[in-house]
């Protein structure tokens, strides 16, 4: 059924199907996307039938059911329906199921449609399914349901004049809304104004800015969102004696028709949540609505007469938007849906006949989470624990917390904790506090868990019997507190209906802990085993809340400053989101992952509960600043280090490898005197060239690098390596690479020093590509007819004959020739310059 907003789909079609007997004596069920829509629709239809809700017409939402034995028409939220389907696989009480506002494409609506089609093909071919939408193309849905007929109604919609902003407005949204409402009130003589805003926070700010305008024109400014109590929701949607300005979230786009609206102010924004499969975290942000949603919003102004719509964005902006919203199944957490499907007998989620197939990464992430929660076994079969979790009207995480807490004897407290986690926050704004109380509340509190902090406040409210005056003094929102109490009672009722298992499963810590707080903290951990985090710095260094956290799934996050978990080193991220939207930046909030609520844990609990996920690793790393190898042993849970110890171990292969890599990067010159090393390598090269028959390898730079690496064995720092290398160790290591006979030949045929006249020793210099040479004073060669030879007499040394100033006066291998041809001239020159030195006429007969 296709019909525009306000055409009467929700209120007319279900009752007509019931009255015409289409349900064959069974009930008609209407699935609504929101709790508020289900309540208000049931109330409207009951009133039109002249009855009270709970007679022929009833409703059921999470934690609340109104109905009786005469109820034949039920309005349910989509999530409640899928849970009902699990307890009654054939839907024996329903003859017709209507999926209302299907164009919103909520995950549970997609799941309900797929399960209903599966049921039609199996046990209930007689089941009638009706899909209703205002903007969605009916053809794909009709094809999915077996080429079923479709009906289209144009409805009775008056013309709506749409006006766009002339240019982008950079002012705060509340200021834009106040100006637009003022314009409508000034230009329209009567009729109500409906304003679409992203969320409750934006509604509150807009209400504050429109207060003066409301007082001047005697207007009622009324909020409308799902967190309000029923009485306030009714006040917003029912006729009033004054003109109303209704500040609403997108709940007023569909399902709920507000009579008397003649003008709409559309911010073009909505708060949406998506899910990141890789991190398991929720991404919450303000996003632009689709063109279809914008058209739906505008249509709310044309129900009873021609209307107008003021869009706070430009026509260019409108045209650039997508035609429809992205279906929730493509962006949501699938864990709850996956557990429901597995429980209904779907073993392979990828093979399930979806209306639109979700991403495989999201399906894999859902199954992985359920296995970690203990809801599925390795083959994908729902465990006994998973079956118990499924009976609770909670997300699998919170259901796991309650099931664990039941086994530990703290189920009563856990029911409250789960209800609190489902509520955004029971705390009110500080305006409800007197100055002294506000200052006292403003003092930073510390505790082991943000959930337990809320539990303490809730228990204090319970002791005050939920009296509004007392709740305001505690800075608590009475409506939110009472919602939590209703949810707590519902969870507790469901839990009492389950067979109690008094023992904790094998592998868990000892059951029935006498420590209430510890039992609750452990239970919270079991619901968030993939959200374990550790502070990057110590508590003293990080300053408590606001500290950076390292996440078990990888990456980092920031603990929100308002968190009370200011001391724990290890914790779980109970409520975390990835903020990337521009609104966060405008409001001065950091992007990235923000942990808004946390709960402390002890590493020992992870060892007790999840020993199979803990690994011991040893890492050998180079500390460049200390110039040493450090060995670190870590106990790791996923990617979080639970314990870390450093050791100065040496002698292992890995330590040697790391030290050698660092030493080679630093270079040979950092560890050995280059002239000594080069001289040794040149001696070996000289020997290899002079004695080719000996087959002596010519050692080179790579051999020296290999020797440096081998010298690292048993060492762990540059200091130790320098001491070993510069003490001759590097050259000795190279020498050991020679065969013994080659080493002996090296010592004799390529000596490091040679004898000159009268026993004086001179160092022999070896250089690659050059003949070996010695340098000494001219007087040291007196009495010698020829110079020393090396290479077993095969090679004459090149003689550098030095003057007293250590500069060579002659370089030669022919000493006898020097004496006979050049000495006398050199003697005359040097004797004038250095008269104190002896310059005999006959150098061969000289006695010095």
KEFI-541982 format. One record per residue (C-alpha): x, y, z. Coordinates in steps of 0.05 Angstrom, whole numbers, padded with zeros to 5 digits, always signed. Last residue first. Example, Ala and Ser with C-alpha at 12.3 -4.5 7.8 and 13.67 -1.06 7.14 Angstrom:
2
+00273-00021+00143;+00246-00090+00156;
***
This chain:
848
+02507+00131+00291;+02565+00098+00256;+02567+00116+00182;+02600+00069+00135;+02542+00062+00087;+02522+00135+00093;+02591+00159+00069;+02593+00235+00073;+02561+00235+00141;+02500+00279+00155;+02490+00278+00230;+02435+00323+00255;+02448+00389+00291;+02459+00425+00226;+02386+00416+00203;+02374+00466+00147;+02445+00471+00122;+02457+00396+00132;+02392+00381+00096;+02411+00416+00031;+02482+00389+00027;+02460+00318+00046;+02405+00317-00007;+02457+00334-00060;+02504+00280-00034;+02449+00228-00028;+02422+00231-00098;+02462+00185-00145;+02502+00136-00103;+02461+00132-00040;+02395+00134-00078;+02418+00078-00125;+02435+00034-00066;+02365+00047-00036;+02328+00027-00100;+02255+00019-00077;+02245+00094-00075;+02210+00153-00045;+02258+00211-00030;+02259+00273+00014;+02198+00250+00051;+02170+00298+00103;+02180+00280+00176;+02211+00349+00192;+02276+00313+00206;+02276+00290+00133;+02241+00225+00116;+02261+00169+00068;+02195+00136+00046;+02218+00067+00024;+02174+00024-00021;+02182-00046+00004;+02214-00097-00043;+02168-00155-00060;+02186-00228-00071;+02229-00235-00009;+02178-00280+00026;+02125-00230+00011;+02164-00175+00044;+02231-00141+00029;+02273-00093+00070;+02313-00038+00035;+02381-00045+00002;+02453-00024+00017;+02438-00010+00090;+02490+00027+00133;+02448+00088+00141;+02374+00071+00133;+02350+00098+00200;+02387+00164+00185;+02336+00179+00129;+02282+00178+00181;+02226+00127+00171;+02167+00110+00125;+02150+00040+00103;+02114+00016+00041;+02070-00039+00013;+02056-00036-00062;+01990-00002-00081;+01923-00028-00106;+01897-00039-00036;+01940-00006+00016;+01991-00038+00064;+02035+00003+00109;+02093-00032+00143;+02110-00005+00211;+02185+00007+00223;+02229-00028+00275;+02301-00006+00292;+02349-00065+00300;+02413-00028+00280;+02390-00016+00210;+02316-00030+00195;+02272-00086+00219;+02202-00096+00191;+02133-00087+00222;+02062-00113+00206;+02091-00173+00171;+02061-00195+00104;+02103-00257+00089;+02114-00281+00160;+02049-00265+00197;+02006-00274+00136;+02039-00340+00121;+02021-00364+00190;+01948-00342+00180;+01946-00376+00113;+01971-00441+00143;+01918-00436+00198;+01862-00424+00148;+01836-00353+00149;+01768-00334+00179;+01802-00330+00248;+01838-00268+00223;+01771-00233+00212;+01751-00245+00284;+01820-00221+00306;+01810-00157+00265;+01743-00145+00299;+01768-00162+00368;+01828-00116+00366;+01808-00081+00430;+01767-00035+00387;+01716-00089+00370;+01703-00118+00439;+01699-00051+00474;+01657-00022+00418;+01610-00082+00422;+01601-00075+00497;+01584-00001+00491;+01540-00014+00430;+01496-00059+00472;+01471-00131+00480;+01531-00178+00474;+01534-00254+00473;+01542-00256+00398;+01554-00186+00371;+01624-00205+00345;+01590-00249+00294;+01556-00187+00264;+01622-00148+00263;+01655-00207+00227;+01600-00207+00175;+01610-00133+00165;+01685-00144+00157;+01673-00199+00107;+01627-00152+00069;+01683-00100+00067;+01734-00148+00037;+01775-00211+00050;+01817-00235-00009;+01814-00310-00002;+01883-00345-00003;+01891-00397-00059;+01964-00411-00040;+01986-00412-00113;+01966-00339-00120;+02019-00319-00069;+02032-00245-00082;+01960-00228-00099;+01928-00265-00041;+01982-00239+00007;+01971-00167-00015;+01895-00176-00006;+01907-00204+00064;+01953-00145+00081;+01902-00096+00051;+01846-00125+00096;+01892-00116+00157;+01911-00045+00138;+01838-00026+00125;+01819-00051+00195;+01877-00015+00228;+01863+00049+00190;+01788+00046+00203;+01794+00043+00278;+01736-00003+00295;+01665+00004+00325;+01632+00066+00296;+01673+00061+00233;+01641-00005+00215;+01573+00028+00204;+01514+00050+00247;+01465+00010+00206;+01512-00050+00213;+01511-00041+00288;+01435-00036+00292;+01426-00099+00250;+01478-00135+00292;+01444-00116+00358;+01377-00141+00332;+01406-00207+00307;+01446-00219+00371;+01384-00207+00414;+01344-00253+00369;+01396-00309+00373;+01397-00306+00449;+01462-00288+00484;+01438-00228+00522;+01379-00216+00568;+01369-00147+00596;+01297-00159+00616;+01235-00117+00612;+01167-00137+00638;+01098-00121+00611;+01030-00142+00637;+00960-00136+00609;+00979-00110+00540;+00917-00097+00499;+00915-00121+00427;+00875-00185+00438;+00893-00197+00511;+00969-00194+00514;+01019-00216+00568;+01084-00184+00548;+01158-00201+00555;+01204-00145+00533;+01277-00154+00514;+01318-00091+00505;+01377-00085+00459;+01422-00026+00473;+01442+00042+00446;+01405+00078+00504;+01372+00127+00455;+01365+00077+00399;+01331+00025+00442;+01329-00035+00395;+01273-00084+00407;+01267-00158+00426;+01194-00177+00435;+01170-00236+00475;+01096-00253+00472;+01049-00288+00520;+00979-00297+00492;+00911-00287+00523;+00849-00304+00482;+00843-00376+00507;+00847-00351+00579;+00782-00313+00571;+00744-00317+00637;+00798-00330+00690;+00855-00294+00655;+00809-00237+00637;+00787-00232+00710;+00860-00230+00731;+00870-00167+00689;+00822-00130+00736;+00764-00090+00708;+00737-00019+00713;+00673+00002+00677;+00667+00056+00625;+00616+00106+00599;+00627+00161+00547;+00686+00129+00512;+00700+00176+00454;+00729+00149+00390;+00753+00201+00341;+00732+00274+00339;+00745+00324+00394;+00688+00366+00418;+00690+00441+00410;+00616+00449+00393;+00632+00465+00320;+00676+00403+00315;+00621+00358+00342;+00571+00390+00295;+00617+00376+00236;+00608+00301+00245;+00664+00252+00259;+00649+00224+00327;+00662+00150+00338;+00622+00125+00396;+00632+00088+00461;+00585+00065+00516;+00609+00006+00557;+00683+00015+00542;+00715-00036+00587;+00769-00019+00637;+00842-00029+00656;+00886+00022+00693;+00829+00043+00738;+00835+00110+00772;+00787+00160+00741;+00728+00117+00725;+00677+00172+00742;+00668+00191+00669;+00653+00265+00657;+00719+00278+00623;+00703+00226+00568;+00756+00173+00561;+00792+00182+00495;+00802+00127+00445;+00859+00089+00411;+00868+00039+00357;+00861-00037+00358;+00805-00083+00379;+00833-00087+00450;+00831-00011+00454;+00887+00035+00479;+00859+00092+00520;+00877+00165+00523;+00860+00201+00587;+00800+00248+00594;+00785+00218+00661;+00845+00208+00706;+00903+00257+00703;+00942+00220+00650;+01009+00221+00685;+00982+00202+00754;+00936+00149+00724;+00994+00119+00686;+00996+00129+00610;+00963+00093+00552;+00904+00073+00595;+00881+00003+00578;+00818-00019+00542;+00773-00080+00537;+00716-00070+00488;+00716-00140+00458;+00696-00174+00524;+00637-00125+00531;+00579-00165+00561;+00624-00210+00602;+00658-00148+00630;+00593-00122+00659;+00585-00187+00697;+00655-00180+00725;+00638-00110+00749;+00573-00134+00780;+00607-00191+00818;+00661-00144+00841;+00610-00095+00869;+00570-00148+00904;+00631-00179+00937;+00606-00243+00967;+00619-00277+00900;+00567-00329+00885;+00606-00365+00832;+00680-00377+00830;+00710-00348+00766;+00690-00374+00698;+00722-00430+00660;+00666-00480+00671;+00599-00446+00671;+00576-00407+00732;+00529-00447+00775;+00460-00429+00801;+00423-00439+00736;+00353-00412+00745;+00300-00436+00696;+00275-00373+00663;+00210-00339+00681;+00243-00301+00737;+00288-00269+00685;+00229-00244+00645;+00198-00213+00706;+00265-00181+00725;+00272-00151+00655;+00201-00122+00659;+00213-00094+00729;+00278-00061+00707;+00244-00031+00645;+00190+00001+00687;+00241+00027+00736;+00284+00055+00680;+00224+00091+00651;+00210+00119+00720;+00281+00146+00725;+00277+00178+00655;+00212+00213+00672;+00238+00237+00739;+00302+00266+00710;+00353+00264+00766;+00390+00323+00798;+00383+00292+00867;+00339+00351+00887;+00297+00338+00825;+00288+00266+00845;+00264+00286+00915;+00211+00332+00886;+00190+00280+00835;+00179+00224+00885;+00211+00161+00859;+00199+00122+00924;+00256+00162+00956;+00291+00095+00968;+00282+00081+00894;+00315+00147+00877;+00375+00129+00920;+00376+00062+00884;+00377+00098+00818;+00434+00143+00839;+00475+00083+00862;+00459+00047+00797;+00482+00108+00758;+00549+00105+00793;+00549+00030+00781;+00541+00042+00707;+00597+00094+00707;+00641+00042+00739;+00697+00037+00791;+00685+00104+00823;+00709+00175+00825;+00670+00238+00836;+00691+00307+00812;+00657+00362+00851;+00601+00392+00810;+00548+00356+00851;+00568+00397+00912;+00567+00462+00872;+00499+00445+00844;+00473+00428+00913;+00495+00496+00939;+00465+00534+00879;+00399+00498+00880;+00391+00442+00831;+00340+00435+00775;+00381+00479+00729;+00437+00427+00734;+00407+00386+00678;+00377+00319+00694;+00411+00253+00706;+00375+00190+00684;+00419+00182+00623;+00411+00152+00553;+00368+00094+00579;+00385+00024+00555;+00446+00023+00601;+00401+00041+00660;+00355-00017+00645;+00414-00065+00641;+00442-00038+00708;+00373-00045+00740;+00368-00117+00718;+00440-00127+00742;+00423-00104+00812;+00369-00156+00819;+00412-00209+00785;+00468-00204+00836;+00476-00277+00855;+00535-00294+00811;+00495-00338+00764;+00444-00282+00756;+00499-00232+00743;+00524-00274+00685;+00454-00278+00654;+00444-00203+00665;+00510-00183+00633;+00498-00230+00574;+00429-00198+00563;+00464-00130+00563;+00511-00151+00507;+00458-00191+00470;+00413-00128+00464;+00356-00135+00513;+00285-00161+00519;+00309-00224+00554;+00290-00292+00526;+00348-00288+00477;+00399-00286+00533;+00372-00352+00561;+00377-00384+00492;+00448-00357+00485;+00468-00389+00551;+00440-00455+00529;+00481-00447+00465;+00455-00424+00397;+00488-00464+00342;+00539-00428+00299;+00588-00486+00293;+00638-00456+00343;+00583-00447+00395;+00537-00387+00397;+00513-00344+00456;+00580-00348+00492;+00590-00272+00488;+00652-00283+00446;+00612-00327+00399;+00558-00274+00394;+00611-00221+00378;+00641-00264+00323;+00573-00277+00293;+00557-00203+00291;+00625-00184+00262;+00617-00236+00207;+00549-00210+00189;+00575-00138+00189;+00634-00158+00144;+00586-00194+00098;+00549-00129+00086;+00473-00136+00093;+00431-00169+00038;+00367-00132+00020;+00301-00171+00027;+00343-00225+00058;+00337-00298+00039;+00387-00330+00088;+00449-00361+00055;+00496-00310+00086;+00466-00320+00154;+00482-00394+00153;+00450-00432+00211;+00381-00403+00206;+00340-00444+00255;+00298-00391+00289;+00351-00384+00344;+00404-00368+00291;+00359-00314+00263;+00346-00283+00331;+00420-00284+00348;+00437-00250+00281;+00384-00197+00292;+00413-00179+00360;+00485-00178+00334;+00470-00140+00269;+00498-00072+00289;+00473-00023+00237;+00498+00007+00171;+00471-00034+00113;+00412-00061+00151;+00393+00010+00169;+00374+00024+00097;+00411+00086+00071;+00359+00142+00069;+00327+00157+00002;+00338+00204-00057;+00408+00223-00036;+00420+00297-00023;+00451+00344-00075;+00384+00372-00098;+00368+00394-00027;+00435+00429-00018;+00426+00466-00083;+00357+00488-00060;+00389+00518+00001;+00381+00499+00074;+00337+00521+00131;+00276+00495+00095;+00213+00534+00108;+00151+00494+00091;+00083+00525+00076;+00011+00504+00080;-00053+00496+00040;-00107+00467+00084;-00121+00407+00129;-00062+00360+00118;-00014+00405+00079;+00039+00423+00131;+00059+00351+00145;+00077+00344+00072;+00140+00385+00082;+00168+00332+00128;+00153+00276+00079;+00187+00315+00023;+00249+00325+00067;+00248+00251+00083;+00246+00233+00009;+00302+00283-00006;+00346+00248+00044;+00363+00274+00114;+00429+00309+00128;+00469+00278+00183;+00481+00290+00257;+00527+00237+00286;+00534+00174+00324;+00584+00121+00302;+00577+00059+00345;+00637+00016+00360;+00650-00056+00343;+00717-00035+00315;+00719-00070+00248;+00643-00074+00242;+00632+00001+00250;+00559+00013+00266;+00516+00071+00246;+00473+00118+00288;+00434+00176+00260;+00413+00244+00287;+00371+00280+00237;+00381+00344+00197;+00343+00382+00143;+00329+00437+00194;+00257+00437+00170;+00207+00490+00193;+00137+00465+00177;+00074+00507+00172;+00000+00492+00175;-00002+00440+00230;-00072+00434+00259;-00074+00358+00265;-00009+00323+00283;-00002+00256+00247;+00044+00205+00278;+00065+00145+00235;+00113+00188+00194;+00157+00249+00196;+00136+00266+00267;+00187+00217+00297;+00240+00256+00259;+00254+00297+00321;+00203+00348+00342;+00196+00420+00366;+00121+00433+00364;+00103+00507+00363;+00030+00509+00384;-00024+00560+00377;-00068+00561+00438;-00129+00522+00461;-00094+00456+00445;-00107+00398+00397;-00068+00334+00411;+00002+00317+00385;+00046+00356+00434;+00004+00343+00496;+00000+00269+00480;+00076+00265+00479;+00078+00301+00545;+00029+00252+00577;+00066+00192+00548;+00132+00210+00581;+00185+00241+00535;+00244+00200+00510;+00214+00187+00442;+00212+00259+00420;+00163+00317+00418;+00178+00383+00452;+00123+00436+00462;+00126+00511+00455;+00056+00537+00470;+00046+00606+00442;+00019+00670+00473;+00051+00716+00420;+00099+00753+00465;+00111+00695+00512;+00126+00647+00454;+00174+00697+00422;+00212+00703+00488;+00215+00628+00497;+00239+00615+00425;+00313+00614+00444;+00303+00566+00503;+00260+00519+00462;+00313+00518+00407;+00366+00496+00457;+00322+00441+00485;+00302+00416+00417;+00376+00413+00396;+00391+00370+00457;+00331+00325+00445;+00352+00308+00374;+00360+00326+00301;+00307+00381+00294;+00242+00384+00254;+00197+00443+00272;+00121+00438+00268;+00082+00504+00270;+00010+00506+00289;-00045+00546+00255;-00065+00619+00256;-00050+00687+00226;+00010+00665+00185;+00062+00719+00168;+00085+00740+00238;+00082+00670+00267;+00119+00642+00206;+00174+00695+00211;+00183+00684+00286;+00188+00609+00274;+00243+00621+00222;+00282+00668+00267;+00279+00620+00326;+00299+00561+00282;+00360+00597+00254;+00382+00617+00325;+00374+00545+00349;+00416+00520+00291;+00476+00563+00309;+00492+00614+00255;+00530+00592+00193;+00471+00600+00145;+00481+00574+00074;+00448+00620+00022;+00379+00638-00002;+00347+00589+00047;+00293+00548+00015;+00217+00559+00012;+00167+00503-00001;+00094+00522-00012;+00051+00463+00007;-00010+00447-00035;-00063+00407+00000;-00058+00332+00008;-00118+00286+00001;-00091+00217-00010;-00057+00195-00075;-00072+00123-00060;-00033+00065-00090;-00048-00009-00083;-00001-00066-00097;-00014-00138-00116;+00035-00193-00096;+00092-00214-00142;+00116-00266-00093;+00130-00225-00031;+00199-00205-00056;+00169-00180-00122;+00118-00137-00084;+00174-00107-00042;+00216-00092-00104;+00156-00060-00139;+00130-00016-00081;+00178+00042-00092;+00183+00074-00023;+00153+00142-00008;+00093+00135+00038;+00097+00062+00056;+00054+00003+00076;+00072-00071+00072;+00015-00120+00082;+00027-00194+00098;-00029-00245+00101;-00012-00313+00132;-00047-00371+00097;+00019-00402+00072;+00038-00409+00145;+00086-00468+00158;+00134-00457+00101;+00135-00407+00044;+00092-00359+00085;+00139-00367+00144;+00200-00350+00102;+00163-00289+00076;+00147-00268+00147;+00220-00278+00168;+00245-00234+00111;+00194-00179+00125;+00210-00181+00199;+00285-00175+00186;+00276-00116+00140;+00231-00083+00192;+00281-00099+00248;+00336-00065+00209;+00295-00002+00198;+00279+00013+00126;+00244+00080+00137;+00204+00064+00074;+00169+00009+00113;+00124+00060+00146;+00077+00005+00171;+00091-00070+00165;+00023-00102+00172;+00016-00173+00196;-00050-00209+00184;-00076-00274+00213;-00038-00270+00279;-00048-00315+00340;-00012-00377+00312;+00050-00338+00293;+00080-00404+00269;+00145-00398+00307;+00112-00374+00371;+00168-00357+00421;+00216-00335+00366;+00161-00297+00328;+00147-00258+00391;+00220-00234+00393;+00214-00213+00320;+00151-00174+00336;+00182-00138+00395;+00237-00111+00350;+00187-00084+00299;+00148-00045+00350;+00079-00071+00361;+00008-00045+00348;-00043-00098+00364;-00113-00108+00337;-00154-00165+00366;-00152-00149+00441;-00210-00180+00478;-00166-00222+00525;-00126-00160+00544;-00077-00108+00521;-00024-00058+00541;+00048-00082+00540;+00111-00045+00563;+00185-00063+00570;+00197-00061+00495;+00134-00041+00460;+00066-00075+00459;+00000-00044+00437;-00074-00054+00445;-00139-00046+00407;-00201-00086+00421;-00196-00070+00496;-00128-00047+00520;-00132+00024+00495;-00199+00053+00513;-00258+00047+00466;-00301+00091+00420;-00273+00060+00357;-00241+00126+00338;-00211+00128+00407;-00182+00059+00400;-00151+00078+00333;-00119+00141+00362;-00093+00106+00424;-00063+00049+00384;-00030+00098+00337;-00002+00139+00395;+00029+00079+00430;+00058+00047+00367;+00085+00113+00341;+00118+00129+00408;+00151+00061+00409;+00181+00070+00340;+00184+00034+00273;+00113+00007+00277;+00090-00064+00263;+00015-00074+00260;-00014-00141+00281;-00083-00163+00262;-00109-00219+00305;-00142-00284+00285;-00214-00298+00264;-00196-00305+00190;-00151-00243+00190;-00188-00215+00129;-00251-00212+00171;-00274-00145+00142;-00272-00113+00211;-00199-00132+00222;-00177-00109+00153;-00215-00044+00163;-00182-00033+00231;-00112-00043+00203;-00124+00002+00141;-00153+00064+00174;-00106+00088+00230;-00038+00074+00200;-00054+00086+00127;-00095+00148+00140;-00071+00194+00085;-00028+00234+00133;+00036+00221+00096;+00026+00199+00024;-00002+00131+00005;+00029+00067-00022;+00000+00000+00000;
***
